[in-house]
């Protein structure tokens, strides 16, 4: 991992982009990293475009602003490719991760000439297979950890399980599905 990893999340209200960014910050913090995880809203309503951010570093983070030139971008809702410039400022040595059922070749023309790496995952397929409901943030969280190399997979899974046990203490039945989604996503991202 480089000294500072910056990630920008693009989603719609209610899809869990903010939650994923906050979970990633929490898990990275548990491994001894310095972190930031925060959202940026427009009108706060279900379905409205939102942006969330992560900074993860081995050293103290002194910057407190939005991320304008991220190494990684996660697109939770592919319909945003038509309305939001998701590649704005994205570094060419980074990557974009798109939640889609389409192929990379079908997605690339919508990326406004972005020349860096493109990864895709069908978070719908993963979440339906493992949780029985569509929650795209859990598979995308695992996929970006793998793509960005933020931490070793086994450490990530161990920390996520601890986080889920705390978060879902009153609903332990959802832990297994979420853990299965994380594991499957790490295999499915391409």
Backbone as ProteinMPNN parsed JSONL, in Angstrom:
{"seq_chain_A": "XXXXXXXXXXXXXXXXXXXXXXXXXXXXXXXXXXXXXXXXXXXXXXXXXXXXXXXXXXXXXXXXXXXXXXXXXXXXXXXXXXXXXXXXXXXXXXXXXXXXXXXXXXXXXXXXXXXXXXXXXXXXXXXXXXXXXXXXXXXXXXXXXXXXXXXXXXXXXXXXXXXXXXXXXXXXXXXXXXXXXXXXXXXXXX", "coords_chain_A": {"N_chain_A": [[0.842, -1.183, 0.0], [0.521, 2.215, -0.798], [1.674, 5.259, 0.788], [-0.581, 6.912, 1.19], [-3.877, 6.242, 0.548], [-6.553, 7.095, -1.451], [-10.009, 7.102, -1.861], [-12.939, 7.456, -3.756], [-16.4, 7.247, -3.538], [-19.283, 6.67, -5.469], [-22.698, 6.796, -5.389], [-26.201, 6.196, -4.828], [-28.597, 7.657, -2.632], [-29.429, 5.519, 0.004], [-28.29, 3.206, -0.979], [-26.053, 2.434, 0.338], [-23.435, 3.478, 0.068], [-22.27, 5.419, 1.72], [-22.283, 4.017, 4.159], [-20.576, 1.883, 3.492], [-18.156, 3.264, 3.077], [-17.726, 4.243, 5.661], [-17.563, 1.837, 7.1], [-15.259, 0.73, 5.917], [-13.364, 2.599, 6.774], [-13.501, 2.157, 9.537], [-12.663, -0.541, 9.772], [-10.064, -0.407, 8.677], [-8.928, 1.316, 10.54], [-8.968, -0.34, 12.788], [-6.87, -1.988, 12.171], [-4.703, -0.499, 12.692], [-4.231, 1.695, 11.083], [-4.284, 5.135, 9.945], [-7.205, 6.955, 9.344], [-9.894, 8.287, 7.315], [-13.31, 8.648, 6.778], [-16.057, 9.71, 5.121], [-19.182, 11.249, 4.143], [-20.673, 13.112, 1.375], [-23.381, 15.062, 0.716], [-26.095, 15.858, -1.505], [-29.294, 17.049, -1.978], [-30.893, 15.481, 0.665], [-32.235, 12.663, 0.065], [-33.845, 9.572, -0.68], [-32.396, 7.79, -3.294], [-31.143, 9.969, -4.487], [-28.122, 11.252, -5.944], [-25.1, 10.577, -4.223], [-21.928, 11.176, -2.692], [-19.143, 9.623, -1.262], [-16.212, 9.325, 0.792], [-12.896, 7.999, 1.328], [-9.878, 8.1, 3.135], [-6.869, 6.503, 3.68], [-4.064, 5.688, 5.542], [-0.641, 5.029, 6.545], [0.474, 6.928, 8.015], [-0.188, 9.912, 9.957], [-3.053, 11.727, 8.918], [-3.372, 14.825, 7.543], [-4.878, 16.347, 5.902], [-8.039, 17.742, 5.334], [-10.468, 17.608, 3.516], [-12.677, 17.276, 0.664], [-12.089, 14.623, -1.718], [-10.334, 15.112, -4.539], [-8.652, 14.077, -6.458], [-8.617, 11.066, -6.636], [-7.108, 7.787, -6.09], [-8.677, 5.625, -6.481], [-11.966, 4.826, -7.576], [-15.254, 4.002, -6.74], [-18.16, 2.831, -8.144], [-21.311, 2.575, -7.246], [-23.843, 2.522, -8.347], [-24.497, 1.947, -11.575], [-25.989, 3.57, -13.291], [-25.251, 6.114, -12.752], [-23.076, 6.615, -14.332], [-23.985, 7.841, -16.577], [-24.802, 10.349, -15.77], [-23.072, 11.55, -13.941], [-19.735, 12.697, -13.709], [-17.813, 10.391, -13.091], [-15.161, 9.708, -13.354], [-13.735, 12.004, -13.02], [-10.8, 13.582, -12.176], [-9.66, 11.162, -11.457], [-6.841, 9.233, -10.919], [-4.555, 8.007, -13.367], [-2.965, 5.849, -12.737], [-4.429, 4.509, -10.972], [-7.603, 2.997, -10.336], [-10.928, 2.15, -11.46], [-13.897, 0.878, -10.093], [-16.764, -0.751, -10.961], [-20.115, -1.45, -10.304], [-21.87, -3.687, -11.998], [-23.771, -5.597, -14.402], [-22.886, -5.831, -16.843], [-20.187, -6.216, -19.305], [-16.662, -5.343, -19.08], [-15.88, -4.208, -21.482], [-18.232, -3.124, -22.413], [-18.666, -1.138, -20.571], [-16.456, 0.625, -20.622], [-16.652, 2.627, -22.785], [-18.299, 4.529, -21.554], [-16.76, 5.86, -19.756], [-15.571, 8.297, -20.231], [-13.097, 8.453, -21.625], [-11.224, 7.526, -19.8], [-8.148, 6.063, -18.981], [-7.055, 4.277, -17.222], [-7.03, 1.345, -15.057], [-9.86, -0.827, -15.151], [-12.312, -2.292, -13.243], [-14.868, -4.696, -12.662], [-17.854, -5.793, -11.008], [-20.607, -7.846, -10.296], [-22.592, -6.881, -8.121], [-25.213, -7.229, -7.468], [-25.81, -9.896, -8.145], [-24.046, -11.204, -6.363], [-24.946, -10.307, -3.804], [-27.622, -11.194, -3.791], [-27.262, -13.961, -3.997], [-25.987, -14.562, -1.604], [-27.169, -13.161, 0.532], [-29.816, -12.916, -0.03], [-31.137, -10.571, -0.525], [-30.897, -7.33, -2.086], [-28.117, -5.709, -1.439], [-25.793, -3.702, -2.3], [-23.498, -2.561, -1.183], [-21.958, -4.217, 0.557], [-20.698, -6.333, -1.063], [-19.231, -4.586, -2.751], [-17.538, -3.28, -0.997], [-15.759, -5.35, -0.187], [-14.685, -5.902, -2.708], [-13.327, -3.498, -3.405], [-11.384, -3.42, -1.442], [-9.844, -5.6, -2.205], [-9.081, -4.861, -4.869], [-7.678, -2.445, -4.43], [-5.752, -3.282, -2.681], [-5.712, -2.752, 0.059], [-5.514, -4.05, 2.527], [-4.503, -7.26, 3.804], [-6.453, -10.024, 2.708], [-7.381, -11.971, 4.592], [-7.079, -10.648, 7.04], [-8.793, -8.477, 6.639], [-11.27, -9.85, 6.421], [-11.447, -11.0, 8.978], [-11.57, -8.703, 10.618], [-13.895, -7.52, 9.601], [-15.797, -9.424, 10.298], [-15.757, -9.166, 13.076], [-16.668, -6.536, 13.252], [-19.251, -6.812, 12.127], [-20.394, -8.523, 14.029], [-20.578, -6.823, 16.174], [-22.145, -4.71, 15.104], [-24.466, -6.035, 14.261], [-25.477, -7.239, 16.563], [-28.002, -7.655, 17.665], [-29.206, -8.962, 15.612], [-28.064, -11.577, 14.771], [-28.365, -13.43, 12.736], [-27.904, -12.261, 10.267], [-25.212, -12.033, 9.923], [-23.744, -14.243, 8.819], [-24.583, -14.251, 6.102], [-23.646, -11.74, 5.221], [-20.893, -12.097, 5.601], [-20.449, -14.192, 3.8], [-21.032, -12.826, 1.459], [-18.917, -10.987, 1.341], [-16.71, -12.715, 0.989], [-17.401, -14.033, -1.435], [-17.474, -11.854, -3.179], [-14.79, -11.107, -3.3], [-13.832, -13.111, -4.872], [-15.288, -12.765, -7.197], [-14.798, -10.25, -8.347], [-13.5, -8.635, -11.21]], "CA_chain_A": [[0.0, 0.0, 0.0], [1.251, 3.479, -0.787], [1.517, 5.978, 2.048], [-1.932, 7.446, 1.313], [-4.829, 5.724, -0.427], [-7.773, 7.892, -1.459], [-11.097, 6.437, -2.581], [-14.198, 8.205, -3.864], [-17.553, 6.383, -3.774], [-20.447, 7.303, -6.097], [-23.885, 5.961, -5.266], [-27.463, 6.903, -4.622], [-29.063, 7.551, -1.258], [-30.073, 4.264, 0.336], [-27.562, 2.053, -1.514], [-25.017, 2.044, 1.281], [-22.088, 3.98, -0.223], [-21.783, 6.06, 2.948], [-22.033, 2.954, 5.128], [-19.375, 1.157, 3.066], [-16.992, 4.12, 3.35], [-17.516, 4.277, 7.105], [-17.092, 0.503, 7.501], [-13.869, 0.602, 5.486], [-12.553, 3.413, 7.693], [-13.484, 1.472, 10.826], [-11.848, -1.755, 9.67], [-8.668, 0.01, 8.493], [-8.507, 1.848, 11.835], [-8.732, -1.478, 13.676], [-5.585, -2.594, 11.816], [-3.635, 0.432, 13.052], [-4.046, 2.747, 10.077], [-4.971, 6.407, 10.106], [-8.312, 6.878, 8.387], [-11.017, 9.206, 7.225], [-14.434, 8.134, 6.015], [-17.101, 10.721, 5.283], [-20.048, 11.433, 2.98], [-21.058, 14.443, 0.904], [-24.753, 14.922, 0.24], [-26.878, 16.922, -2.112], [-30.561, 16.939, -1.238], [-30.892, 14.196, 1.364], [-33.422, 11.865, -0.199], [-33.598, 8.255, -1.244], [-32.182, 7.778, -4.734], [-30.35, 11.115, -4.953], [-26.688, 10.946, -5.994], [-24.265, 10.957, -3.084], [-20.511, 10.855, -2.805], [-18.498, 9.351, 0.026], [-14.762, 9.339, 0.625], [-11.985, 7.361, 2.284], [-8.428, 8.262, 3.121], [-6.259, 5.482, 4.532], [-2.623, 5.921, 5.507], [0.181, 4.556, 7.653], [0.894, 8.129, 8.744], [-1.274, 10.811, 10.305], [-3.637, 12.444, 7.782], [-3.564, 16.221, 7.935], [-5.777, 16.965, 4.927], [-9.445, 17.604, 5.704], [-11.265, 18.133, 2.414], [-13.127, 16.237, -0.245], [-10.998, 14.032, -2.495], [-10.509, 15.565, -5.918], [-7.826, 13.258, -7.34], [-8.489, 9.769, -5.962], [-6.495, 6.658, -6.797], [-9.728, 4.641, -6.753], [-13.365, 5.254, -7.579], [-16.224, 2.905, -6.682], [-19.463, 3.254, -8.652], [-22.29, 1.66, -6.673], [-24.988, 2.486, -9.262], [-23.941, 2.237, -12.899], [-26.738, 4.621, -13.976], [-24.535, 7.369, -12.518], [-22.113, 6.818, -15.417], [-24.631, 8.705, -17.567], [-25.126, 11.68, -15.243], [-22.007, 12.081, -13.082], [-18.391, 12.444, -14.236], [-17.207, 9.585, -12.028], [-13.709, 9.611, -13.558], [-13.133, 13.324, -12.806], [-9.657, 13.594, -11.273], [-9.174, 9.813, -11.148], [-5.465, 9.049, -11.377], [-4.403, 6.947, -14.373], [-2.319, 4.673, -12.147], [-5.403, 3.943, -10.042], [-8.583, 2.118, -10.966], [-12.339, 2.362, -11.193], [-14.641, -0.35, -9.836], [-18.157, -0.476, -11.302], [-21.125, -2.464, -10.033], [-22.607, -3.849, -13.248], [-23.945, -6.929, -14.961], [-22.288, -5.762, -18.183], [-18.755, -6.5, -19.414], [-15.771, -4.177, -19.077], [-15.892, -3.617, -22.822], [-19.459, -2.331, -22.529], [-18.584, -0.018, -19.626], [-15.353, 1.544, -20.956], [-17.053, 3.825, -23.539], [-18.985, 5.483, -20.685], [-15.82, 6.382, -18.771], [-15.037, 9.585, -20.686], [-11.707, 8.348, -22.046], [-10.33, 7.102, -18.718], [-7.19, 5.097, -19.507], [-6.547, 3.416, -16.161], [-7.621, 0.017, -14.909], [-11.3, -0.896, -14.932], [-12.758, -3.544, -12.624], [-16.315, -4.809, -12.545], [-18.43, -6.847, -10.178], [-22.067, -7.87, -10.276], [-22.933, -6.891, -6.697], [-26.582, -7.742, -7.36], [-25.699, -11.356, -8.139], [-23.375, -11.614, -5.128], [-25.781, -10.089, -2.615], [-28.804, -12.071, -3.852], [-26.824, -15.338, -3.746], [-25.49, -14.752, -0.238], [-28.009, -12.535, 1.548], [-31.215, -12.994, -0.428], [-31.625, -9.21, -0.773], [-29.914, -6.521, -2.804], [-27.324, -4.755, -0.676], [-24.565, -3.649, -3.086], [-22.322, -2.035, -0.489], [-21.114, -5.267, 1.144], [-19.783, -6.874, -2.076], [-18.324, -3.551, -3.263], [-16.53, -3.048, 0.036], [-14.739, -6.397, -0.333], [-14.045, -5.769, -4.018], [-12.355, -2.393, -3.432], [-10.251, -3.826, -0.6], [-9.001, -6.467, -3.036], [-8.542, -4.093, -5.995], [-6.722, -1.439, -3.95], [-4.732, -3.887, -1.832], [-5.704, -1.97, 1.293], [-5.015, -4.923, 3.58], [-4.593, -8.671, 3.429], [-7.837, -10.49, 2.705], [-7.758, -12.658, 5.839], [-7.199, -9.624, 8.084], [-10.03, -7.766, 6.331], [-12.414, -10.695, 6.767], [-11.49, -11.128, 10.439], [-12.028, -7.424, 11.175], [-15.289, -7.318, 9.197], [-16.63, -10.304, 11.115], [-15.863, -8.525, 14.394], [-17.53, -5.366, 13.075], [-20.626, -7.289, 11.941], [-20.879, -9.061, 15.302], [-20.945, -5.665, 16.992], [-23.218, -3.971, 14.436], [-25.671, -6.856, 14.17], [-25.596, -8.022, 17.801], [-29.404, -8.031, 17.876], [-29.651, -9.735, 14.44], [-26.9, -12.393, 14.393], [-28.648, -14.234, 11.545], [-27.441, -11.59, 9.041], [-23.746, -12.043, 9.872], [-23.252, -15.254, 7.876], [-24.834, -13.792, 4.74], [-22.721, -10.649, 4.931], [-19.544, -12.665, 5.474], [-20.426, -14.925, 2.533], [-20.99, -11.817, 0.391], [-17.544, -10.471, 1.275], [-15.838, -13.757, 0.419], [-17.756, -14.247, -2.836], [-17.09, -10.656, -3.933], [-13.349, -11.133, -3.542], [-13.616, -14.059, -5.973], [-16.032, -12.358, -8.397], [-14.323, -8.999, -8.969], [-12.61, -8.888, -12.351]], "C_chain_A": [[0.881, 1.237, 0.0], [0.937, 4.195, 0.525], [0.094, 6.476, 2.254], [-2.785, 6.885, 0.189], [-6.095, 6.553, -0.314], [-8.8, 7.234, -2.376], [-12.31, 7.356, -2.59], [-15.297, 7.224, -4.257], [-18.665, 7.197, -4.412], [-21.623, 6.336, -5.989], [-25.12, 6.822, -5.205], [-27.889, 6.686, -3.176], [-29.803, 6.244, -1.029], [-29.349, 3.032, -0.179], [-26.382, 1.625, -0.639], [-23.612, 2.516, 0.974], [-21.479, 4.627, 1.023], [-21.426, 4.998, 3.983], [-20.768, 2.185, 4.78], [-18.121, 1.965, 3.365], [-16.689, 4.163, 4.848], [-17.032, 2.929, 7.638], [-15.625, 0.306, 7.132], [-12.952, 1.395, 6.418], [-12.413, 2.708, 9.044], [-12.554, 0.263, 10.808], [-10.366, -1.393, 9.507], [-8.108, 0.569, 9.803], [-8.16, 0.719, 12.802], [-7.395, -2.17, 13.384], [-4.424, -1.63, 12.057], [-3.38, 1.546, 12.06], [-4.73, 4.036, 10.52], [-6.019, 6.462, 9.009], [-9.194, 8.115, 8.412], [-12.078, 8.501, 6.391], [-15.587, 9.088, 6.217], [-17.909, 10.856, 3.997], [-20.162, 12.896, 2.579], [-22.43, 14.269, 0.277], [-25.156, 16.113, -0.605], [-28.167, 16.932, -1.3], [-30.645, 15.543, -0.619], [-32.21, 13.464, 1.123], [-33.007, 10.552, -0.842], [-33.439, 8.376, -2.764], [-31.379, 8.949, -5.281], [-28.874, 10.737, -4.981], [-25.974, 11.426, -4.732], [-22.823, 10.557, -3.391], [-19.993, 10.617, -1.396], [-17.006, 9.177, -0.245], [-14.064, 8.519, 1.701], [-10.574, 7.842, 2.044], [-7.889, 7.236, 4.108], [-4.757, 5.632, 4.402], [-1.938, 5.263, 6.703], [0.628, 5.725, 8.529], [-0.324, 9.005, 9.012], [-1.737, 11.585, 9.069], [-3.958, 13.861, 8.235], [-4.488, 16.975, 6.978], [-7.215, 16.705, 5.361], [-10.291, 18.285, 4.636], [-11.821, 16.962, 1.623], [-11.921, 15.72, -1.016], [-11.24, 14.35, -3.96], [-9.704, 14.746, -6.921], [-7.58, 11.893, -6.687], [-7.684, 8.767, -6.779], [-7.566, 5.672, -7.237], [-11.093, 5.297, -6.696], [-14.222, 3.993, -7.579], [-17.564, 3.473, -7.142], [-20.484, 2.206, -8.214], [-23.476, 1.472, -7.626], [-24.514, 2.899, -10.646], [-24.735, 3.284, -13.673], [-26.078, 5.982, -13.783], [-23.489, 7.641, -13.593], [-22.671, 7.774, -16.458], [-24.793, 10.136, -17.082], [-24.022, 12.332, -14.414], [-20.656, 11.746, -13.722], [-17.589, 11.704, -13.163], [-15.686, 9.474, -12.174], [-12.997, 10.954, -13.347], [-12.002, 13.222, -11.78], [-9.062, 12.238, -10.965], [-7.796, 9.604, -11.768], [-5.356, 7.858, -12.322], [-3.733, 5.708, -13.813], [-3.211, 4.025, -11.085], [-6.343, 3.016, -10.778], [-9.992, 2.569, -10.613], [-12.998, 0.996, -11.053], [-16.116, -0.028, -10.042], [-19.023, -1.691, -10.974], [-21.99, -2.582, -11.286], [-22.764, -5.324, -13.596], [-23.325, -6.994, -16.356], [-20.795, -6.096, -18.136], [-17.952, -5.204, -19.319], [-15.855, -3.439, -20.399], [-17.143, -2.763, -23.04], [-19.414, -1.085, -21.652], [-17.568, 1.041, -20.077], [-15.789, 2.76, -21.775], [-17.761, 4.892, -22.691], [-18.048, 6.165, -19.695], [-15.046, 7.605, -19.249], [-13.543, 9.536, -20.99], [-10.738, 7.934, -20.953], [-9.455, 5.949, -19.21], [-6.622, 4.153, -18.451], [-7.264, 2.075, -16.128], [-9.112, 0.118, -14.593], [-11.628, -2.277, -14.375], [-14.281, -3.521, -12.551], [-16.675, -5.924, -11.576], [-19.942, -6.724, -10.272], [-22.488, -8.02, -8.812], [-24.363, -7.39, -6.471], [-26.558, -9.267, -7.248], [-25.112, -11.846, -6.816], [-24.309, -11.461, -3.927], [-27.033, -10.964, -2.631], [-28.424, -13.515, -3.514], [-26.473, -15.583, -2.284], [-26.415, -14.225, 0.849], [-29.502, -12.595, 1.221], [-31.88, -11.658, -0.672], [-30.509, -8.422, -1.439], [-29.329, -5.443, -1.898], [-25.967, -4.645, -1.371], [-23.327, -3.244, -2.304], [-21.409, -3.122, 0.072], [-20.188, -5.891, 0.096], [-18.784, -5.829, -2.588], [-17.229, -3.219, -2.266], [-15.404, -4.076, -0.079], [-13.978, -6.242, -1.633], [-13.011, -4.647, -4.025], [-11.163, -2.703, -2.532], [-9.298, -4.696, -1.413], [-8.317, -5.676, -4.15], [-7.438, -3.145, -5.535], [-5.617, -2.03, -3.084], [-4.601, -3.184, -0.491], [-5.173, -2.769, 2.479], [-5.145, -6.357, 3.095], [-6.025, -9.152, 3.609], [-8.241, -11.143, 4.03], [-7.911, -11.677, 6.995], [-8.5, -8.846, 7.892], [-11.247, -8.576, 6.776], [-12.562, -10.851, 8.277], [-12.045, -9.849, 11.077], [-13.485, -7.141, 10.813], [-16.22, -8.194, 10.021], [-16.826, -9.706, 12.511], [-16.79, -7.314, 14.324], [-18.992, -5.772, 12.931], [-21.206, -7.819, 13.252], [-21.301, -7.929, 16.24], [-22.178, -4.973, 16.408], [-24.54, -4.739, 14.461], [-25.861, -7.74, 15.411], [-27.03, -8.482, 18.039], [-29.975, -8.831, 16.695], [-28.517, -10.639, 13.952], [-27.117, -13.225, 13.125], [-28.151, -13.568, 10.256], [-25.92, -11.634, 8.886], [-23.227, -13.026, 8.832], [-23.431, -14.826, 6.434], [-23.882, -12.681, 4.325], [-21.297, -11.167, 4.754], [-19.408, -13.442, 4.161], [-20.347, -13.959, 1.353], [-19.581, -11.253, 0.228], [-16.621, -11.467, 0.58], [-16.12, -13.97, -1.061], [-17.317, -13.069, -3.695], [-15.605, -10.651, -4.243], [-12.995, -12.114, -4.666], [-14.205, -13.546, -7.287], [-15.506, -11.105, -9.08], [-13.324, -9.324, -10.075], [-12.369, -7.63, -13.16]], "O_chain_A": [[1.876, 1.295, 0.721], [0.049, 3.786, 1.273], [-0.398, 6.467, 3.382], [-2.453, 7.036, -0.987], [-6.652, 6.704, 0.773], [-8.498, 6.863, -3.51], [-12.665, 7.954, -1.574], [-15.137, 6.456, -5.206], [-18.966, 8.298, -3.952], [-21.544, 5.196, -6.447], [-25.087, 8.019, -5.493], [-27.579, 5.659, -2.573], [-30.709, 5.901, -1.79], [-29.746, 1.913, 0.147], [-25.789, 0.569, -0.863], [-22.662, 2.003, 1.566], [-20.31, 4.404, 1.337], [-20.371, 5.078, 4.613], [-19.971, 1.866, 5.663], [-17.131, 1.419, 3.852], [-15.526, 4.123, 5.251], [-16.185, 2.884, 8.529], [-14.842, -0.217, 7.925], [-11.887, 0.913, 6.804], [-11.326, 2.671, 9.621], [-11.755, 0.072, 11.725], [-9.507, -2.012, 10.135], [-6.949, 0.326, 10.137], [-7.183, 0.807, 13.545], [-6.851, -2.857, 14.248], [-3.29, -1.914, 11.67], [-2.395, 2.273, 12.192], [-5.634, 4.025, 11.356], [-5.757, 6.063, 7.874], [-9.231, 8.871, 9.383], [-11.76, 7.833, 5.407], [-16.056, 9.27, 7.341], [-17.401, 10.612, 2.903], [-19.799, 13.797, 3.336], [-22.616, 13.422, -0.597], [-24.637, 17.219, -0.45], [-28.133, 16.834, -0.073], [-30.485, 14.542, -1.316], [-33.171, 13.623, 1.875], [-31.95, 10.45, -1.464], [-34.265, 9.0, -3.431], [-30.972, 8.917, -6.442], [-28.419, 9.976, -4.127], [-26.214, 12.53, -4.244], [-22.558, 9.708, -4.242], [-20.36, 11.324, -0.457], [-16.596, 8.914, -1.375], [-14.558, 8.365, 2.818], [-10.128, 7.975, 0.904], [-8.386, 7.113, 5.227], [-4.227, 5.696, 3.293], [-2.563, 4.982, 7.726], [1.101, 5.529, 9.649], [-1.363, 8.854, 8.368], [-0.918, 12.043, 8.272], [-4.713, 14.071, 9.184], [-4.836, 18.127, 7.235], [-7.567, 15.58, 5.715], [-10.771, 19.402, 4.83], [-11.482, 15.806, 1.877], [-10.848, 16.321, -0.967], [-12.23, 13.913, -4.547], [-10.034, 14.721, -8.107], [-6.47, 11.603, -6.241], [-7.588, 8.879, -8.001], [-7.402, 4.969, -8.233], [-11.346, 6.192, -5.89], [-13.956, 3.043, -8.315], [-18.045, 4.468, -6.6], [-20.517, 1.095, -8.742], [-24.046, 0.383, -7.701], [-24.169, 4.059, -10.871], [-24.209, 3.845, -14.633], [-26.317, 6.904, -14.563], [-23.056, 8.783, -13.752], [-21.908, 8.448, -17.15], [-24.91, 11.051, -17.898], [-24.04, 13.545, -14.21], [-20.462, 10.637, -14.22], [-16.799, 12.301, -12.432], [-14.999, 9.173, -11.199], [-11.775, 11.026, -13.483], [-12.233, 12.817, -10.64], [-8.047, 12.161, -10.272], [-7.606, 9.773, -12.972], [-5.988, 6.824, -12.104], [-3.909, 4.618, -14.357], [-2.788, 3.103, -10.387], [-5.949, 2.333, -11.722], [-10.221, 3.262, -9.622], [-12.694, 0.07, -11.805], [-16.661, 0.858, -9.383], [-18.688, -2.82, -11.332], [-22.759, -1.673, -11.598], [-21.997, -6.176, -13.147], [-23.248, -8.059, -16.969], [-20.217, -6.241, -17.06], [-18.498, -4.11, -19.461], [-15.897, -2.209, -20.44], [-17.1, -1.781, -23.78], [-20.059, -0.085, -21.963], [-17.817, 2.237, -19.919], [-15.325, 3.862, -21.48], [-17.808, 6.055, -23.093], [-18.496, 6.968, -18.878], [-13.977, 7.909, -18.72], [-12.807, 10.463, -20.654], [-9.527, 7.987, -21.166], [-9.954, 4.98, -19.783], [-5.783, 3.311, -18.77], [-8.003, 1.721, -17.046], [-9.56, 1.013, -13.876], [-11.267, -3.298, -14.961], [-14.896, -2.466, -12.398], [-15.909, -6.862, -11.358], [-20.484, -5.619, -10.321], [-22.711, -9.129, -8.327], [-24.68, -7.913, -5.402], [-27.2, -9.849, -6.373], [-25.625, -12.793, -6.219], [-24.446, -12.385, -3.124], [-27.463, -11.431, -1.576], [-29.171, -14.211, -2.827], [-26.645, -16.693, -1.781], [-26.451, -14.764, 1.955], [-30.345, -12.356, 2.085], [-33.067, -11.609, -0.993], [-29.337, -8.79, -1.369], [-29.953, -4.416, -1.63], [-25.066, -5.426, -1.063], [-22.21, -3.554, -2.72], [-20.19, -2.956, 0.059], [-18.984, -5.975, 0.34], [-17.621, -6.152, -2.832], [-16.105, -2.908, -2.661], [-14.228, -3.713, -0.069], [-12.762, -6.427, -1.668], [-11.93, -4.813, -4.589], [-10.043, -2.289, -2.832], [-8.081, -4.542, -1.317], [-7.11, -5.806, -4.353], [-6.389, -3.05, -6.171], [-4.641, -1.344, -2.783], [-3.496, -3.041, 0.032], [-4.468, -2.231, 3.333], [-5.813, -6.63, 2.098], [-6.719, -8.743, 4.54], [-9.335, -10.887, 4.534], [-8.784, -11.857, 7.844], [-9.222, -8.585, 8.853], [-12.146, -8.049, 7.431], [-13.678, -10.835, 8.797], [-12.891, -9.912, 11.969], [-14.229, -6.587, 11.621], [-17.307, -7.761, 10.403], [-17.928, -9.738, 13.058], [-17.6, -7.091, 15.224], [-19.873, -5.16, 13.534], [-22.378, -7.59, 13.551], [-22.259, -8.064, 17.002], [-23.136, -4.686, 17.125], [-25.603, -4.151, 14.66], [-26.353, -8.864, 15.305], [-27.253, -9.576, 18.558], [-31.101, -9.324, 16.77], [-28.053, -10.479, 12.823], [-26.15, -13.675, 12.509], [-27.992, -14.251, 9.244], [-25.401, -11.304, 7.821], [-22.354, -12.674, 8.039], [-22.528, -15.014, 5.618], [-23.369, -12.682, 3.206], [-20.578, -10.723, 3.858], [-18.379, -13.361, 3.49], [-19.673, -14.24, 0.362], [-19.109, -11.064, -0.893], [-15.849, -11.101, -0.306], [-15.19, -14.077, -1.86], [-16.84, -13.26, -4.814], [-15.2, -10.238, -5.329], [-11.971, -11.955, -5.332], [-13.69, -13.851, -8.362], [-15.74, -10.912, -10.273], [-12.434, -10.159, -9.914], [-11.644, -7.665, -14.155]]}, "name": "protein", "num_of_chains": 1, "seq": "XXXXXXXXXXXXXXXXXXXXXXXXXXXXXXXXXXXXXXXXXXXXXXXXXXXXXXXXXXXXXXXXXXXXXXXXXXXXXXXXXXXXXXXXXXXXXXXXXXXXXXXXXXXXXXXXXXXXXXXXXXXXXXXXXXXXXXXXXXXXXXXXXXXXXXXXXXXXXXXXXXXXXXXXXXXXXXXXXXXXXXXXXXXXXX"}
